[in-house]
Amino acid sequence: MRNTLPQITPHLRVGWPWPDALGAMRYPAFRWFFFGQLISLLGSWMQTTALQWLAYRLTGSVLSLGAITFASFLPVLFLSLFMGVLVDRYPRRRLLLLTQSTFMILAAVLAYLTFSGQVTYNLLLLLSLLLGVANAMDMPARQSFFSDLVDREDLLNAIALNSSVFNGTRILGPVLGGIVVATWGEATAFGLNAVSFLAVLLALLAMRLPPSKAPARDGTSGGRRELREGLSYLRGHRPVLGLVVMIAAFSLIGFPASVLLPALADEVLGLGVQGYGVLMAAMGIGALAAGILLVIRGKAAPSPRQLLLERLLFAASLIPLAVARTLPLALVALMALGYALIAQLTVTNTLVQLLAPDALRGRLVSAYTWALGGFWPLGALLFGAVGQRIGVAQTLLAAGAACGLITVIGWRVFPVPVSLAPASLDRELRSGSEGRTGSSPGWR
């Protein structure tokens, strides 16, 4: 019945027959969030490009690039699991209004400091750290929010569509960011990003959601106990544990390879800031292709072998990127890298949410975001330090070999469930929740 509610744009008429590939678009609230993020993420990618380039311009150091990423994600490592408790306690829309407003304020401050000439590398580190604190709340709240916007059977489609808009803006955002920085400077890119957050804030305020119900909790249940409940479920639920462990491993030794792109563009390929934007856009093209293919699949669940191949493809893509001395080879390698990255993250994110009981969704999703955003800064610092010491190419070669080894080991230790079909997931979900809810008074 939701697809008969009033639409948000003139061409989305009442009762418009959305195909399965766009099933999540039948939900008006999801459409608000989708189009709000479309604008906001465009500004965010512009800021990411400008921030990395500004750090490199101020220091001329590859290590500084890793330190910026380290600072922006370090709070996720320490706070994300605790934030998952809050995500399960409070309305997710209210939490997102708080985090998105914080992002807007920080972008405006960054724009002012840069425009006035007061910005320093240490201030960039401080602002990146504050950004990370907000991100520790935003990541699990935003990922869990999709279950509030669509029904369970459309969750994969919603996450895939979100991935598509994320990576569509990833293509255009860095290119625009490079143009804006080269023409008007980094301050303009930061200012445009601050304005772009108005779109997602207005979308969150405009959408209609059913009243949220507070989870049933006994009087003795506190934050630490709720956190232990989530960790206990994770330890006892091997499929989810395996997915989280593999994301943590790749976040440490693989995913942060992108922090070396400014140095690759400048030192290896001899390109400027616009060339760096092109490299980022190439990775975004591959990522967008992954999102589109997952959207086309509609509600069809991916196979376990597909997830294995995506991990192997990511490892293999780092090798040609390491030996690339011409732009075309680097672009092809980055497109393959972007495809493998987003395909793996989208499938993993969906599986974690499908296997998570509703009462623990925020805490289990926060474990996923902790593995992704928490270990990423450690990996970024590692990539920066190693890249500074042995060079960009050698670091990428070592990362490719390490990711391949981790993939093989992980497949033997944490095999993906034999079937990822919805029926199989339903059975696993019921068996997991029925075996634990009796001993967990804090669950609803």
C-alpha positions in Angstrom: 0.0 0.0 0.0 3.0 2.3 0.5 3.4 2.9 -3.2 0.0 4.6 -3.4 1.0 7.4 -1.0 1.6 10.9 -2.3 4.9 11.3 -4.2 7.6 13.9 -3.6 8.2 14.9 -7.2 5.7 15.5 -10.1 6.8 12.4 -12.1 6.4 10.0 -9.2 2.7 9.7 -9.5 0.4 7.8 -7.2 0.5 4.1 -7.9 3.4 4.3 -10.3 4.4 0.7 -11.0 8.1 0.6 -9.9 10.0 -2.4 -11.2 11.7 -4.8 -8.8 15.1 -3.3 -9.7 13.8 -0.1 -8.0 11.5 -1.7 -5.5 12.8 0.5 -2.6 11.7 3.6 -4.5 8.0 2.6 -3.8 8.5 4.0 -0.3 8.1 7.8 -0.1 10.3 8.1 3.0 13.1 6.3 1.2 12.8 8.6 -1.8 13.2 11.6 0.4 16.3 10.2 1.9 17.6 9.1 -1.5 17.4 12.5 -3.2 18.5 14.4 0.0 21.7 12.3 0.1 22.2 12.7 -3.7 22.8 16.4 -3.1 24.6 16.1 0.3 27.0 13.4 -0.8 28.0 15.4 -3.9 29.3 18.1 -1.5 30.9 15.6 0.8 33.0 14.1 -2.0 34.0 17.6 -3.0 35.2 18.2 0.5 37.0 14.9 0.7 39.0 15.8 -2.4 39.7 19.3 -1.3 40.7 18.2 2.3 43.2 15.6 1.0 44.7 18.0 -1.5 44.9 20.8 1.1 46.7 18.5 3.6 49.2 17.4 0.9 49.7 21.0 -0.2 50.4 22.2 3.4 52.9 19.4 4.2 54.0 17.7 0.9 54.0 14.4 2.9 52.4 11.1 2.0 52.3 10.4 5.8 50.1 13.4 6.3 47.4 11.9 4.0 47.2 8.8 6.1 47.1 10.9 9.3 44.1 12.9 8.1 42.2 9.8 7.4 43.4 8.3 10.7 42.1 11.3 12.6 38.7 11.3 10.8 38.0 7.6 11.5 39.8 7.0 14.8 36.7 7.9 17.0 34.8 5.2 15.1 37.2 2.6 16.5 36.6 3.6 20.1 33.0 4.9 20.0 31.1 3.0 17.3 30.1 0.0 19.4 28.8 2.2 22.1 26.9 4.3 19.6 25.1 1.2 18.5 23.4 1.0 21.9 22.1 4.6 21.3 20.9 3.6 17.8 18.8 0.8 19.3 17.5 3.1 22.1 16.5 6.3 20.2 14.8 7.2 17.0 17.3 7.0 14.2 15.9 10.0 12.3 16.5 12.2 15.4 20.1 10.9 15.6 20.7 11.6 11.9 19.4 15.1 12.3 22.0 15.6 15.0 24.9 14.1 13.1 24.1 15.8 9.7 23.8 19.2 11.5 27.2 18.6 13.0 28.7 17.8 9.7 27.3 21.1 8.3 28.8 23.2 11.1 32.2 21.6 10.8 32.3 22.1 7.0 31.3 25.8 7.5 34.1 26.2 10.1 36.6 24.6 7.8 35.5 26.9 4.9 36.0 30.0 7.1 39.4 29.0 8.4 40.6 28.2 4.9 39.2 31.4 3.4 40.7 33.6 6.1 44.1 32.0 5.8 44.1 30.7 9.4 44.0 27.0 8.5 47.0 24.9 9.5 47.7 21.2 9.3 47.1 20.8 13.0 43.7 22.4 12.7 42.9 20.0 9.8 43.7 17.1 12.2 41.5 18.6 14.9 38.5 19.1 12.6 39.0 15.7 11.1 38.9 14.2 14.6 35.6 16.1 15.4 34.2 14.8 12.1 35.1 11.3 13.2 33.2 11.7 16.5 30.0 12.6 14.5 30.7 9.8 12.1 30.8 7.2 14.9 27.2 8.0 15.5 26.2 8.6 11.9 27.5 5.4 10.4 25.4 2.9 12.4 22.4 5.2 12.6 22.4 5.7 8.8 22.9 2.1 7.9 20.2 0.9 10.4 17.8 3.6 9.2 17.1 1.7 6.0 15.1 -0.9 7.9 12.9 2.0 9.1 12.3 3.2 5.5 11.5 -0.1 3.6 10.2 -3.6 4.4 12.6 -6.4 4.9 12.2 -7.9 1.4 13.4 -4.6 -0.1 16.3 -4.0 2.2 19.0 -5.3 -0.3 17.5 -3.1 -3.0 17.5 -0.1 -0.7 21.2 -0.6 0.3 22.1 -1.2 -3.3 20.3 2.0 -4.4 22.0 3.9 -1.6 25.3 2.5 -2.8 24.6 3.7 -6.4 23.9 7.3 -5.3 26.9 7.2 -3.0 29.2 6.1 -5.9 27.4 8.2 -8.5 28.4 11.2 -6.5 31.8 9.7 -6.0 32.3 10.0 -9.7 31.1 13.6 -10.1 32.1 14.9 -6.7 35.9 14.5 -7.0 35.9 15.9 -10.5 33.9 18.9 -9.5 36.1 19.2 -6.4 39.2 19.3 -8.5 37.8 22.0 -10.7 36.6 24.1 -7.8 39.9 23.8 -5.9 41.9 24.6 -9.1 39.6 27.6 -9.9 38.5 29.1 -6.6 40.4 27.2 -3.9 39.7 24.7 -1.2 37.5 27.1 0.9 34.9 27.2 -1.8 34.6 23.4 -1.9 34.2 23.3 1.9 31.5 26.1 1.8 29.5 24.3 -0.9 29.6 21.1 1.2 28.2 23.0 4.2 25.3 24.2 2.0 24.6 20.8 0.6 23.7 19.4 4.0 20.6 21.4 3.9 19.2 18.9 1.4 19.4 15.9 3.6 18.3 17.8 6.7 15.1 19.0 4.9 14.5 15.4 3.6 14.7 14.0 7.1 12.3 16.6 8.4 9.8 16.1 5.5 9.5 12.3 5.5 6.6 10.7 7.3 7.5 7.7 9.4 5.3 5.7 11.8 5.8 6.6 15.5 8.9 4.8 16.8 8.5 2.4 19.6 11.0 2.4 22.4 12.6 -1.1 23.0 11.4 -3.0 26.0 14.1 -2.9 28.7 14.1 -4.0 32.2 15.0 -1.5 34.9 18.4 -2.9 35.5 19.5 -2.9 31.9 22.2 -0.3 31.3 24.4 0.7 28.4 27.2 -1.7 29.2 24.8 -4.6 29.6 23.1 -3.8 26.3 26.6 -3.6 24.6 27.5 -7.0 26.1 24.3 -8.5 24.7 25.2 -7.4 21.2 28.8 -8.7 21.5 27.5 -12.0 23.0 25.2 -12.5 20.0 28.1 -11.6 17.6 30.4 -14.2 19.2 27.8 -16.9 19.1 26.6 -16.2 15.6 29.5 -17.4 13.3 28.2 -16.1 10.0 27.9 -12.5 11.2 31.2 -12.7 13.1 32.9 -13.9 9.9 31.5 -11.0 7.9 32.7 -8.5 10.5 36.1 -10.0 10.8 36.7 -10.0 7.1 35.7 -6.3 6.8 38.0 -5.5 9.6 40.9 -7.3 7.9 40.3 -5.6 4.5 39.9 -2.2 6.2 43.3 -2.6 7.8 45.4 -3.9 4.8 43.3 -3.1 1.7 40.6 -0.5 1.6 42.8 2.5 2.7 45.0 2.1 -0.4 43.0 5.1 -1.8 44.9 7.4 0.6 47.9 7.0 -1.6 46.1 8.4 -4.7 47.3 12.0 -4.3 50.9 10.8 -4.1 50.3 8.4 -7.0 48.8 11.3 -9.1 51.7 13.7 -8.2 54.8 11.6 -7.8 54.2 8.6 -10.1 51.9 9.8 -12.9 52.9 13.5 -12.8 49.3 14.8 -12.6 48.0 17.8 -10.6 44.9 18.1 -8.5 42.6 17.7 -11.4 44.3 14.5 -12.3 43.8 13.3 -8.7 40.1 14.0 -9.1 40.1 11.9 -12.3 41.7 9.0 -10.4 39.0 9.3 -7.7 36.3 9.4 -10.3 37.6 6.3 -12.0 37.3 4.4 -8.7 33.8 5.8 -8.4 32.8 4.6 -11.9 33.7 1.0 -10.9 31.9 1.4 -7.6 28.8 2.8 -9.4 28.8 -0.2 -11.8 28.8 -2.5 -8.8 25.8 -0.7 -7.3 23.9 -0.7 -10.6 24.4 -4.4 -11.1 23.2 -5.1 -7.6 20.2 -2.9 -8.2 19.4 -4.8 -11.4 19.4 -8.0 -9.5 16.4 -6.7 -7.6 15.6 -9.0 -4.7 17.8 -11.9 -5.9 20.4 -12.8 -3.2 24.0 -13.1 -4.3 25.9 -16.4 -4.1 28.7 -17.1 -1.6 31.1 -17.6 -4.5 30.3 -14.1 -5.7 31.5 -12.6 -2.5 34.7 -14.7 -2.7 35.4 -13.5 -6.2 34.8 -9.9 -5.2 37.4 -10.2 -2.5 39.9 -11.8 -4.9 39.2 -9.1 -7.5 40.0 -6.4 -5.0 43.3 -8.0 -4.2 44.2 -8.5 -7.8 43.3 -5.0 -8.8 46.0 -3.5 -6.5 48.8 -5.2 -8.6 48.3 -3.4 -11.9 47.7 -0.1 -10.0 51.1 -0.6 -8.3 52.9 -1.1 -11.7 50.9 1.6 -13.6 53.1 4.3 -15.1 50.4 5.5 -17.5 47.0 7.0 -16.8 44.9 4.5 -18.8 46.3 1.5 -16.9 45.8 3.3 -13.6 42.2 4.1 -14.5 41.3 0.5 -15.4 42.8 -0.8 -12.2 41.0 1.8 -10.1 37.6 1.0 -11.8 38.1 -2.7 -11.0 39.2 -1.7 -7.4 36.1 0.4 -7.0 33.8 -2.3 -8.3 35.2 -4.9 -5.9 35.2 -2.6 -2.9 31.5 -1.6 -3.2 30.2 -5.0 -4.3 31.8 -6.6 -1.2 30.7 -3.8 1.2 27.1 -3.8 -0.1 26.7 -7.6 0.1 28.3 -7.7 3.5 26.2 -4.9 4.9 23.0 -6.5 3.6 23.8 -9.9 5.1 24.6 -8.4 8.5 21.2 -6.5 8.5 19.2 -9.5 7.3 20.8 -11.8 9.9 20.3 -9.2 12.7 17.3 -9.4 15.0 15.4 -6.1 15.1 16.2 -5.5 18.8 20.0 -5.8 18.1 20.1 -4.2 14.6 21.9 -1.0 15.8 24.5 -2.9 17.8 25.3 -5.5 15.1 25.4 -2.8 12.4 27.6 -0.8 14.6 30.0 -3.8 14.8 30.1 -3.7 11.0 30.7 0.1 10.9 33.3 -0.4 13.7 35.2 -3.0 11.6 34.9 -0.7 8.5 35.4 2.7 9.9 37.4 1.8 13.0 40.2 -0.2 11.3 40.3 2.0 8.3 42.2 4.8 10.1 44.8 2.3 11.4 45.2 1.0 7.8 45.4 4.6 6.5 48.2 5.4 8.9 49.9 2.2 8.0 49.6 2.9 4.3 50.9 6.4 4.8 53.9 5.3 6.9 54.8 2.4 4.7 54.3 4.4 1.5 56.6 7.1 2.9 59.3 4.6 3.7 59.3 2.2 0.7 57.3 4.0 -1.9 53.8 4.0 -3.3 54.2 1.2 -5.8 55.8 -1.2 -3.4 53.1 -0.5 -0.7 50.3 -1.3 -3.2 52.0 -4.5 -4.3 52.3 -5.7 -0.6 48.7 -4.8 0.0 47.5 -6.8 -3.0 49.4 -9.9 -1.8 48.2 -9.5 1.8 44.5 -9.1 0.7 44.8 -12.3 -1.4 46.2 -14.2 1.5 43.6 -13.0 3.9 40.8 -13.9 1.4 42.0 -17.5 1.2 42.4 -17.8 5.0 39.1 -16.2 5.7 37.2 -18.4 3.3 38.5 -21.5 5.1 37.9 -20.1 8.7 34.7 -18.1 8.1 32.9 -19.6 5.1 29.8 -17.6 3.9 26.5 -19.4 4.6 25.9 -22.1 1.9 22.7 -20.3 0.8 22.0 -16.6 0.9 18.4 -17.1 -0.3 15.9 -15.2 1.8 14.3 -18.4 3.1 17.6 -19.6 4.4 18.2 -16.3 6.0 14.8 -16.4 7.6 15.5 -19.8 9.1 18.9 -18.7 10.4 17.4 -15.6 11.9 14.7 -17.5 13.7 17.1 -20.1 15.0 19.5 -17.4 16.2 16.9 -15.2 17.9 14.9 -18.1 19.4 18.0 -19.5 21.0 18.9 -16.3 22.8 15.9 -14.1 23.5 14.9 -16.1 26.5 18.1 -15.3 28.3 18.3 -11.6 27.2 15.8 -9.5 29.2 16.9 -6.3 27.4 15.7 -7.5 24.0 12.3 -6.6 22.6 
